[in-house]
Amino acid sequence: MIVLARLIVLVLLNLAILATSAQAAKNFVDIERVISPGGIEAWLVNDASVPVISFRFSFRGGASLDPVGKQGLAKMTSTLIDEGAGDLDSQAFQRRLQDLSIALRFHAGRDTFSGNMKTLSKNRDQAFDMVRLALTKPRFDDEPVSRLRAQLLSGLRRDQEDPDAIARKTLAEMLFPNHPYGRPVGGELKSISAITADDMRGFVARRLARDNLYVAVVGDISAAELAGQLDKIFAALP
């Protein structure tokens, strides 16, 4: 819990630095606690000086919880969760993000699964809806699964010949023998090859839950507006 609290503080500080000018950074940053009608909590730095919103969220439970034989499940899910959702296949989903100038990224760490969305404030409704779709209705269609799996496997093969990657892997194994922290976040050739779309759907169903959720927001959005969006995005999660 201490580690997660520190993570939230670091995220908020990072967002505040990015969202304010050098002069404003010298002043006190007002961090506001927001609780939605549905009970979802977020931390907000309201800044209307630029018409941009930066929205970050994190769930407890990352690569350290990957099952034996399916190492890299969190990583592979983070790569594919925005490759199509709801009625939008991979190309349509990515095209809509591009058309609306929305940046949406997901990341799997050892202890967290997180996402980051940046949008112009005028597109906030569409942007938040894209986050909702990715989290609640990811498709994991055959084409993007095959394509992204091939990319991950290619990267793992390169790592086998990269001295730095070999050193990092060896050090982790030495520091954490027979422990999930000793396993590579990105998995191994055999485990990535074994991961299925159903595995990723199970990951989303089990780990993306409201009681595991932390949210930090900076930008051109009020507390009242954010509260309504939080329920729209996350209310369908278990």
Secondary structure as the mmCIF struct_conf table of DSSP 4:
data_model
#
loop_
_struct_conf.conf_type_id
_struct_conf.id
_struct_conf.beg_label_comp_id
_struct_conf.beg_label_asym_id
_struct_conf.beg_label_seq_id
_struct_conf.end_label_comp_id
_struct_conf.end_label_asym_id
_struct_conf.end_label_seq_id
HELX_RH_AL_P HELX_RH_AL_P1 ILE A 2 ALA A 19
BEND BEND1 THR A 20 THR A 20
TURN_TY1_P TURN_TY1_P1 ALA A 22 GLN A 23
HELX_RH_3T_P HELX_RH_3T_P1 ALA A 24 LYS A 26
BEND BEND2 ASN A 27 ASN A 27
HELX_LH_PP_P HELX_LH_PP_P1 PHE A 28 VAL A 29
STRN STRN1 GLU A 32 ILE A 35
TURN_TY1_P TURN_TY1_P2 PRO A 37 GLY A 38
STRN STRN2 GLU A 41 ASN A 46
BEND BEND3 SER A 49 PRO A 51
STRN STRN3 VAL A 52 ARG A 60
HELX_RH_3T_P HELX_RH_3T_P2 ALA A 63 LEU A 65
HELX_LH_PP_P HELX_LH_PP_P2 ASP A 66 PRO A 67
TURN_TY1_P TURN_TY1_P3 VAL A 68 GLY A 69
TURN_TY1_P TURN_TY1_P4 GLN A 71 GLY A 72
HELX_RH_AL_P HELX_RH_AL_P2 LEU A 73 LEU A 80
TURN_TY1_P TURN_TY1_P5 ILE A 81 ASP A 82
BEND BEND4 GLU A 83 GLU A 83
STRN STRN4 ALA A 85 ALA A 85
TURN_TY1_P TURN_TY1_P6 GLY A 86 ASP A 87
STRN STRN5 LEU A 88 LEU A 88
HELX_RH_AL_P HELX_RH_AL_P3 SER A 90 ASP A 99
TURN_TY1_P TURN_TY1_P7 LEU A 100 SER A 101
STRN STRN6 ALA A 103 ALA A 108
BEND BEND5 ARG A 110 ASP A 111
STRN STRN7 THR A 112 LEU A 120
HELX_RH_3T_P HELX_RH_3T_P3 SER A 121 ASN A 123
HELX_RH_AL_P HELX_RH_AL_P4 ARG A 124 THR A 136
STRN STRN8 PRO A 138 PRO A 138
HELX_RH_AL_P HELX_RH_AL_P5 ASP A 142 ASP A 159
TURN_TY1_P TURN_TY1_P8 GLN A 160 GLU A 161
HELX_RH_AL_P HELX_RH_AL_P6 PRO A 163 LEU A 175
BEND BEND6 PHE A 176 PHE A 176
TURN_TY1_P TURN_TY1_P9 PRO A 177 ASN A 178
BEND BEND7 HIS A 179 HIS A 179
HELX_RH_3T_P HELX_RH_3T_P4 PRO A 180 GLY A 182
BEND BEND8 ARG A 183 ARG A 183
TURN_TY1_P TURN_TY1_P10 VAL A 185 GLY A 186
HELX_RH_AL_P HELX_RH_AL_P7 LEU A 189 ALA A 194
HELX_RH_AL_P HELX_RH_AL_P8 ALA A 197 ARG A 207
HELX_RH_3T_P HELX_RH_3T_P5 ARG A 210 ASN A 212
STRN STRN9 LEU A 213 GLY A 219
BEND BEND9 ASP A 220 ASP A 220
HELX_RH_AL_P HELX_RH_AL_P9 ALA A 223 PHE A 234
TURN_TY1_P TURN_TY1_P11 ALA A 235 ALA A 236
#
